[in-house]
Amino acid sequence: MSMKNLEEKELIFDWNEIAEGWKPGGVIEFDDETLRDGIQSPSVKDPTIDEKIRILHLMDELGIHSADIGLPGAGPRAVEHVTALAQEIAQAKLNIEANCAARTLKVDIDPIISISQKLSLPIEASVFIGSSPIRQYAEGWTLDRMLKHTEEAVTYVVGHDLPVMYVTEDTTRATPETVKKLYTTAIECGARRICVCDTVGHAIPEGVGRLISYVREVVAETGEDVKIDWHGHRDRGLSVPNTIAAVAAGADRVHGTALGIGERVGNTPMDLLLVNFRLLGWIDQDLTKLSEYCRLVAEACHVPLPKNYPVVGEDAFRTATGVHAAAVIKAQKKGDAWLADRVYSGVPAGAFGLKQKIEIGPMSGESNVIYWLEQHNIEPEGTLVNRIFDAAKHANFVLTDDEITAIVQSGKEAQNER
């Protein structure tokens, strides 16, 4: 029976779809922090302006809604890069929107206003301040001082006709009373977007759900139309499930960086958010440029791309294991690409512009060898299959195409000598 005669649900029972009320109700937005928060990693190289522009274009092609293009208050180099990126958005008429980070200080905010006015491009000012008791204690801040900084910064940005995202760092370790007072003050002063942050990667999904639900209540009490962002880090390896929990609880926009680059062990990987939200059916944009986006960031930032990295790593869709390969081959022989792409993969390669690969190694079966030969338009004659299969079983690695080709060639030469 072919897939034409079967419904997808008959072949894959999806436990992910059980909780109907868990799905987000509106459009999920994405804010890409690669070019600001991402390059704060102590191990990355700050890309050139040209590299950043290429990355920005790929963000746009992936349907990412906004990008943090820098913190111009950091100095002349930052101003130069932010200006170039903002200018590219304006001149190339990209759909992606720009935002810039700033402390709740005029010295950080003024460069954003200046660049925005110079280019006639609205740039969202992402003004941030710490919110947890431990941060308050370390900095010697009082809540009154924090509220004063909040009021002054948000009012100042709004007074210059720029949108504000008010960001509380370390929200996941802040008290409910502090969270409520800070957000309420920011909203009363004109902020129409607030950002909940797991700055040190402290949260677990259940905690994220409770926090976002609480923040939604705070927003509702103000009576204003305010969007909620979620910004996570992966110190405990929970950034992706935390972000899924944030969206399920009502977050409107989520933040991430390509390959999860960022301070310490990094931020939420934007690429894996896009993959998971696509597989959950929460988004439907074209993600065939995802691999190019990740590889460009890896190259520009001098970040190694692990071979076993999900989806875009070299090994993501490679198999040399006999049982696995046999299932894929059988599916392909049914003439069904959909089936072959899913029978031994929870992530369909084709959805991301990639393909399943079957190779030959010590864990392979003869079907791997036959498949490889057929794919290279070589008759899978018994003696040749045995020669390659024997070589694979005596190897301690997957054979390269060149090595298999050499075996094929030596077999032809042996035949000729006869």
FITOR-224843 format. One line per 8 residues: number of its first residue (from 1); their letters; for each residue y, x, z of C-alpha. Coordinates in nm, 2 decimals, padded with zeros to 4 digits. Layout:
<sites>
NUM = a = Y:X:Z ~ ...
</sites>
This chain:
<sites>
1 = msmknlee = 00.00:00.00:00.00 ~ 00.34:00.14:-00.09 ~ 00.66:00.13:00.10 ~ 00.78:-00.14:-00.14 ~ 00.53:-00.37:00.02 ~ 00.60:-00.27:00.37 ~ 00.90:-00.31:00.60 ~ 01.02:00.00:00.78
9 = kelifdwn = 00.96:-00.17:01.11 ~ 00.59:-00.19:01.03 ~ 00.56:00.19:01.01 ~ 00.80:00.30:01.29 ~ 00.83:00.11:01.62 ~ 01.17:00.21:01.75 ~ 01.20:00.20:02.13 ~ 01.56:00.30:02.09
17 = eiaegwkp = 01.65:-00.05:01.96 ~ 01.51:-00.24:02.26 ~ 01.84:-00.25:02.46 ~ 02.05:-00.47:02.23 ~ 02.34:-00.49:02.48 ~ 02.36:-00.12:02.50 ~ 02.50:-00.08:02.15 ~ 02.87:-00.01:02.10
25 = ggviefdd = 03.08:-00.31:01.98 ~ 03.35:-00.14:01.77 ~ 03.41:00.16:01.55 ~ 03.33:00.50:01.70 ~ 03.59:00.76:01.64 ~ 03.54:01.14:01.65 ~ 03.78:01.41:01.75 ~ 03.68:01.76:01.64
33 = etlrdgiq = 03.78:02.03:01.89 ~ 03.63:02.33:01.70 ~ 03.97:02.48:01.61 ~ 04.11:02.47:01.96 ~ 03.86:02.42:02.25 ~ 03.58:02.57:02.04 ~ 03.75:02.91:01.98 ~ 03.81:02.95:02.35
41 = spsvkdpt = 03.46:03.08:02.37 ~ 03.48:03.45:02.48 ~ 03.22:03.53:02.21 ~ 03.38:03.38:01.90 ~ 03.62:03.52:01.65 ~ 03.93:03.32:01.58 ~ 03.90:03.22:01.21 ~ 04.17:03.30:00.96
49 = idekiril = 04.41:03.03:00.85 ~ 04.22:03.00:00.52 ~ 03.89:02.96:00.70 ~ 04.04:02.70:00.93 ~ 04.17:02.50:00.63 ~ 03.82:02.50:00.47 ~ 03.67:02.38:00.80 ~ 03.94:02.11:00.82
57 = hlmdelgi = 03.85:01.99:00.48 ~ 03.49:01.96:00.57 ~ 03.57:01.77:00.88 ~ 03.76:01.53:00.66 ~ 03.47:01.50:00.42 ~ 03.23:01.42:00.71 ~ 03.45:01.12:00.81 ~ 03.57:01.28:01.13
65 = hsadiglp = 03.88:01.09:01.24 ~ 04.10:01.35:01.41 ~ 04.11:01.72:01.49 ~ 04.26:01.92:01.76 ~ 04.44:02.19:01.55 ~ 04.55:02.41:01.84 ~ 04.77:02.47:02.14 ~ 05.10:02.59:01.98
73 = gagprave = 05.24:02.66:02.33 ~ 05.01:02.96:02.34 ~ 05.24:03.18:02.12 ~ 05.36:03.27:01.77 ~ 05.01:03.31:01.62 ~ 04.91:02.96:01.75 ~ 05.23:02.81:01.61 ~ 05.16:02.97:01.27
81 = hvtalaqe = 04.81:02.84:01.25 ~ 04.89:02.49:01.38 ~ 05.18:02.46:01.13 ~ 04.95:02.57:00.84 ~ 04.69:02.32:00.93 ~ 04.93:02.03:00.98 ~ 05.10:02.12:00.65 ~ 04.75:02.11:00.48
89 = iaqaklni = 04.68:01.76:00.62 ~ 05.02:01.64:00.49 ~ 05.01:01.81:00.15 ~ 04.64:01.74:00.07 ~ 04.68:01.39:00.20 ~ 04.37:01.42:00.42 ~ 04.25:01.12:00.61 ~ 04.20:01.32:00.93
97 = eancaart = 04.47:01.29:01.19 ~ 04.61:01.58:01.39 ~ 04.64:01.63:01.76 ~ 04.75:01.94:01.97 ~ 04.68:02.03:02.33 ~ 04.95:02.09:02.58 ~ 04.98:02.13:02.96 ~ 05.21:01.87:03.12
105 = lkvdidpi = 05.50:02.11:03.07 ~ 05.79:02.09:02.82 ~ 05.73:02.45:02.72 ~ 05.39:02.34:02.57 ~ 05.51:02.01:02.43 ~ 05.82:02.13:02.25 ~ 05.63:02.33:01.98 ~ 05.43:02.02:01.90
113 = isisqkls = 05.75:01.81:01.86 ~ 05.91:02.09:01.65 ~ 05.61:02.12:01.41 ~ 05.58:01.74:01.38 ~ 05.95:01.70:01.30 ~ 05.95:01.99:01.05 ~ 05.66:01.84:00.85 ~ 05.73:01.47:00.91
121 = lpieasvf = 05.37:01.44:01.03 ~ 05.28:01.25:01.35 ~ 05.09:01.48:01.58 ~ 04.93:01.33:01.89 ~ 05.02:01.53:02.20 ~ 04.71:01.58:02.42 ~ 04.87:01.65:02.75 ~ 04.63:01.76:03.02
129 = igsspirq = 04.62:01.82:03.39 ~ 04.35:01.89:03.64 ~ 04.23:01.59:03.85 ~ 03.95:01.69:04.09 ~ 04.00:01.77:04.46 ~ 03.86:02.12:04.41 ~ 04.11:02.19:04.14 ~ 04.39:02.05:04.35
137 = yaegwtld = 04.29:02.27:04.64 ~ 04.26:02.58:04.42 ~ 04.60:02.52:04.26 ~ 04.78:02.40:04.57 ~ 04.88:02.07:04.40 ~ 04.96:01.75:04.58 ~ 04.89:01.41:04.42 ~ 05.26:01.34:04.42
145 = rmlkhtee = 05.33:01.66:04.22 ~ 05.05:01.57:03.97 ~ 05.20:01.22:03.92 ~ 05.54:01.36:03.87 ~ 05.42:01.60:03.60 ~ 05.23:01.32:03.44 ~ 05.54:01.09:03.43 ~ 05.77:01.36:03.30
153 = avtyvvgh = 05.53:01.48:03.03 ~ 05.43:01.15:02.89 ~ 05.78:01.01:02.90 ~ 05.91:01.32:02.72 ~ 05.65:01.29:02.44 ~ 05.70:00.92:02.40 ~ 06.08:00.97:02.39 ~ 06.03:01.19:02.08
161 = dlpvmyvt = 05.83:00.92:01.91 ~ 05.49:01.09:01.92 ~ 05.17:00.94:02.03 ~ 05.02:01.06:02.36 ~ 04.66:01.12:02.47 ~ 04.67:01.18:02.84 ~ 04.39:01.40:02.95 ~ 04.25:01.45:03.30
169 = edttratp = 04.05:01.76:03.33 ~ 03.74:01.75:03.56 ~ 03.75:01.37:03.57 ~ 03.38:01.37:03.65 ~ 03.45:01.53:03.99 ~ 03.77:01.34:04.07 ~ 03.80:01.06:04.32 ~ 03.84:00.69:04.20
177 = etvkklyt = 04.18:00.67:04.37 ~ 04.32:00.98:04.20 ~ 04.18:00.87:03.86 ~ 04.34:00.53:03.89 ~ 04.68:00.66:04.00 ~ 04.70:00.92:03.72 ~ 04.58:00.69:03.44 ~ 04.80:00.40:03.56
185 = taiecgar = 05.11:00.62:03.57 ~ 05.04:00.77:03.23 ~ 04.98:00.42:03.07 ~ 05.30:00.28:03.24 ~ 05.49:00.57:03.08 ~ 05.36:00.50:02.73 ~ 05.03:00.68:02.68 ~ 04.81:00.47:02.46
193 = ricvcdtv = 04.51:00.69:02.47 ~ 04.35:00.85:02.78 ~ 04.07:01.11:02.79 ~ 03.80:01.13:03.05 ~ 03.67:01.49:03.08 ~ 03.35:01.65:03.20 ~ 03.53:01.99:03.19 ~ 03.26:02.19:03.37
201 = ghaipegv = 02.95:02.00:03.25 ~ 02.88:01.83:03.58 ~ 02.78:01.48:03.48 ~ 02.45:01.31:03.41 ~ 02.44:01.00:03.18 ~ 02.42:00.75:03.46 ~ 02.74:00.90:03.62 ~ 02.91:00.89:03.28
209 = grlisyvr = 02.84:00.52:03.24 ~ 02.97:00.44:03.58 ~ 03.29:00.65:03.53 ~ 03.37:00.50:03.19 ~ 03.31:00.15:03.32 ~ 03.55:00.22:03.61 ~ 03.82:00.36:03.38 ~ 03.79:00.05:03.16
217 = evvaetge = 03.87:-00.16:03.46 ~ 04.17:00.06:03.54 ~ 04.29:00.01:03.18 ~ 04.23:-00.36:03.19 ~ 04.44:-00.39:03.51 ~ 04.74:-00.25:03.32 ~ 04.73:-00.52:03.06 ~ 04.80:-00.26:02.79
225 = dvkidwhg = 04.60:-00.18:02.47 ~ 04.48:00.17:02.55 ~ 04.19:00.36:02.40 ~ 03.95:00.57:02.60 ~ 03.82:00.91:02.49 ~ 03.52:01.11:02.62 ~ 03.52:01.50:02.63 ~ 03.21:01.67:02.75
233 = hrdrglsv = 03.07:02.02:02.80 ~ 02.71:02.13:02.81 ~ 02.67:02.35:03.11 ~ 02.36:02.14:03.22 ~ 02.25:02.07:02.86 ~ 02.33:01.70:02.89 ~ 02.64:01.68:02.66 ~ 02.48:01.47:02.38
241 = pntiaava = 02.31:01.21:02.61 ~ 02.63:01.20:02.82 ~ 02.83:01.12:02.51 ~ 02.58:00.85:02.40 ~ 02.62:00.70:02.75 ~ 03.00:00.72:02.73 ~ 03.00:00.52:02.40 ~ 02.75:00.27:02.53
249 = agadrvhg = 02.98:00.22:02.83 ~ 03.28:00.16:02.61 ~ 03.44:00.49:02.51 ~ 03.64:00.46:02.18 ~ 03.65:00.82:02.07 ~ 03.43:01.12:02.15 ~ 03.50:01.49:02.13 ~ 03.29:01.78:02.01
257 = talgiger = 03.28:02.11:01.83 ~ 03.07:02.25:01.55 ~ 02.75:02.40:01.69 ~ 02.88:02.33:02.04 ~ 03.10:02.64:02.05 ~ 03.34:02.66:02.34 ~ 03.40:02.81:02.68 ~ 03.10:02.93:02.89
265 = vgntpmdl = 02.80:02.76:02.72 ~ 03.01:02.54:02.51 ~ 03.12:02.18:02.43 ~ 02.93:01.88:02.30 ~ 02.80:01.97:01.95 ~ 02.99:01.76:01.70 ~ 02.71:01.80:01.44 ~ 02.44:01.66:01.68
273 = llvnfrll = 02.67:01.37:01.77 ~ 02.70:01.28:01.41 ~ 02.32:01.31:01.35 ~ 02.23:01.10:01.66 ~ 02.49:00.83:01.60 ~ 02.37:00.81:01.24 ~ 02.01:00.77:01.34 ~ 02.11:00.52:01.60
281 = gwidqdlt = 02.28:00.31:01.33 ~ 02.62:00.35:01.50 ~ 02.78:00.52:01.20 ~ 02.71:00.52:00.83 ~ 02.93:00.80:00.68 ~ 02.80:01.05:00.43 ~ 02.67:01.36:00.62 ~ 02.54:01.57:00.33
289 = klseycrl = 02.81:01.83:00.40 ~ 02.69:01.88:00.76 ~ 02.50:02.19:00.69 ~ 02.79:02.35:00.50 ~ 03.03:02.26:00.79 ~ 02.80:02.43:01.05 ~ 02.73:02.73:00.84 ~ 03.10:02.78:00.76
297 = vaeachvp = 03.19:02.77:01.13 ~ 02.91:03.00:01.22 ~ 03.03:03.25:00.96 ~ 03.40:03.22:01.03 ~ 03.36:03.24:01.41 ~ 03.08:03.50:01.40 ~ 02.84:03.27:01.58 ~ 02.47:03.31:01.52
305 = lpknypvv = 02.30:03.00:01.39 ~ 01.96:02.99:01.55 ~ 01.67:02.93:01.31 ~ 01.54:02.65:01.53 ~ 01.88:02.48:01.57 ~ 01.84:02.10:01.50 ~ 01.89:01.97:01.15 ~ 02.09:02.26:01.00
313 = gedafrta = 01.88:02.56:01.13 ~ 01.65:02.74:00.88 ~ 01.34:02.61:01.05 ~ 01.45:02.25:01.10 ~ 01.24:02.11:00.81 ~ 01.00:02.39:00.75 ~ 00.63:02.37:00.85 ~ 00.34:02.59:00.79
321 = tgvhaaav = 00.10:02.41:01.02 ~ -00.20:02.26:00.84 ~ -00.21:01.92:01.01 ~ 00.16:01.87:00.98 ~ 00.18:01.98:00.62 ~ -00.12:01.78:00.52 ~ 00.05:01.46:00.64 ~ 00.37:01.54:00.44
329 = ikaqkkgd = 00.17:01.62:00.13 ~ -00.03:01.30:00.15 ~ 00.29:01.10:00.19 ~ 00.44:01.28:-00.11 ~ 00.13:01.21:-00.32 ~ 00.20:00.84:-00.26 ~ 00.52:00.90:-00.46 ~ 00.73:00.79:-00.16
337 = awladrvy = 01.01:01.03:-00.06 ~ 01.11:00.80:00.23 ~ 00.77:00.83:00.38 ~ 00.74:01.20:00.32 ~ 01.07:01.26:00.49 ~ 00.96:01.07:00.81 ~ 00.59:01.10:00.86 ~ 00.62:01.42:01.06
345 = sgvpagaf = 01.00:01.43:01.12 ~ 01.21:01.22:01.36 ~ 01.51:01.33:01.15 ~ 01.50:01.25:00.77 ~ 01.61:01.57:00.59 ~ 01.74:01.37:00.29 ~ 02.00:01.19:00.50 ~ 02.17:01.52:00.55
353 = glkqkiei = 02.14:01.66:00.20 ~ 01.83:01.87:00.29 ~ 01.46:01.88:00.21 ~ 01.12:01.92:00.38 ~ 00.96:02.26:00.32 ~ 00.59:02.34:00.33 ~ 00.50:02.71:00.36 ~ 00.19:02.92:00.42
361 = gpmsgesn = 00.10:03.11:00.73 ~ -00.19:03.17:00.98 ~ -00.18:02.81:01.10 ~ -00.20:02.66:00.75 ~ -00.47:02.47:00.58 ~ -00.58:02.50:00.21 ~ -00.36:02.20:00.13 ~ -00.05:02.42:00.21
369 = viywleqh = -00.17:02.68:-00.05 ~ -00.25:02.41:-00.31 ~ 00.09:02.25:-00.26 ~ 00.28:02.58:-00.29 ~ 00.10:02.66:-00.61 ~ 00.17:02.32:-00.76 ~ 00.53:02.34:-00.67 ~ 00.56:02.67:-00.85
377 = niepegtl = 00.37:02.53:-01.16 ~ 00.07:02.75:-01.09 ~ -00.28:02.61:-01.14 ~ -00.45:02.59:-00.79 ~ -00.77:02.76:-00.91 ~ -01.03:02.80:-00.64 ~ -01.05:03.18:-00.63 ~ -00.67:03.21:-00.62
385 = vnrifdaa = -00.64:02.95:-00.34 ~ -00.90:03.14:-00.14 ~ -00.72:03.48:-00.19 ~ -00.39:03.34:-00.06 ~ -00.56:03.14:00.22 ~ -00.74:03.45:00.33 ~ -00.42:03.66:00.33 ~ -00.25:03.39:00.54
393 = khanfvlt = -00.53:03.38:00.80 ~ -00.51:03.76:00.84 ~ -00.13:03.76:00.88 ~ 00.07:03.71:01.20 ~ 00.36:03.55:01.02 ~ 00.45:03.30:00.75 ~ 00.41:03.45:00.41 ~ 00.73:03.49:00.20
401 = ddeitaiv = 00.75:03.36:-00.16 ~ 00.76:03.72:-00.28 ~ 00.44:03.80:-00.09 ~ 00.26:03.49:-00.23 ~ 00.38:03.57:-00.58 ~ 00.24:03.93:-00.54 ~ -00.10:03.79:-00.45 ~ -00.09:03.56:-00.76
409 = qsgkeaqn = 00.01:03.85:-00.98 ~ -00.26:04.08:-00.84 ~ -00.51:03.80:-00.91 ~ -00.40:03.78:-01.27 ~ -00.43:04.16:-01.31 ~ -00.78:04.16:-01.17 ~ -00.88:03.89:-01.41 ~ -00.73:04.08:-01.71
417 = er = -00.93:04.39:-01.61 ~ -01.25:04.20:-01.64
</sites>
